[in-house]
Amino acid sequence: MELVKSISSRLKSPIERYLDKESKSDIKHEFLNGKIRKRPGSSYNHNKIAANFIISIGQLIDEKKLPFEVISSDQKIYIPQLHQILYPDALVVYQKPEF
């Protein structure tokens, strides 16, 4: 049984292995340059800046009635051109996201 598990895990793409690991993990990881890396923690000041940015940009979008959405750092994103999966501090989305 262990041999089958080992062979099937090698047949998966690096992104599939990342997604499997991430779905079972209590901590966040990012997929950068083909490698799975633990997402670094952030400081109180960093989190405060990110929160203020999200609030400010969200208010601006609402005031101007712009067709954007603001999403926080809990949303994992895939950037195909860079072959990376990461958790940005904030994300402004124009088109409907694909999940």
N, C-alpha and C positions, 0 to 999 in steps of 0.2 A: 504493500500500500504506500509506503514511504517513497518508493521508486516512482510510482505513478504520480504522486504529488510533486516530486522533484522535476520530472519530465514536463508535466503540465505547466508548472510555474516558469520553466525556461521557454515554453512556447508562447507565453504571453508577451505582449509588447512592453517596453519599459513604462509607458503611460498606464497600461492596464495593471501592472504590478504596483505602481504608485497609487492608483485609485483603490485597489484592494487594501493596501496598507493603510491608507488614509481613512478608509471607512471603518477600520477596526481600532483606530488610534484615539487616545484621549488628548493628544497634543497635535497641533497643526504642523504639517510638513509642506514644503514646496518642491516642485519639480523644475530644476534649473539645469540646463545644459546636459540633460540625460541623467542627472543624479537626483536622488531624493535627499533633501536637506531639511533638518528641523528648522521651523520658523523661529527666528529669534524673538525673545520676549521684548516688551517695550516698557518704557518708563512712564511714570505718572505724567510728566510734562509732555511726552510724546502723545499719550492718549488724550490729554487735554487739548493739544493743538489739533489733533485729528477730529475730535468731537466738535470743536469750534468751527473748523473748516466745513464739516458736514452740515452743521446748523446754518452757517452763513450762506453756503452755496445753495442749500435747500430753500432758504428764504428768498434768495434772489430768483431762483427758478419759479417759485410760487408767485412772487410779485410780478414777474415779467410774463407769467403764464406760458412758460417754455415747455416743450414736450420732452423733458428730460426727467430722469429719476436719479436719486442719490442713494447709494448702497454703501453699507459699512464694511469693515474688515472681516466679517464672518462669511462673506461671499467669495468662494473660490472661483477664479477665472482662468480660462485657457487662452493663450495667445498663440495661434497657429504659426504665425510668421517667425516667432522666436522659439517655438516648440517648448513653451514654458507654462506651468500651472502655478499660480500664486494667489496670495490673499493681499490685495492692495489695502492701504489704510482707508481709502475712500475711492469710490468709483462713480462716475457720472455716465449714465446710460441713455442713449438716444433711441436706438432701435429696441424692439422687444427682445429680451435675452433668450437664448436657447439653453434649455437645461437637459 
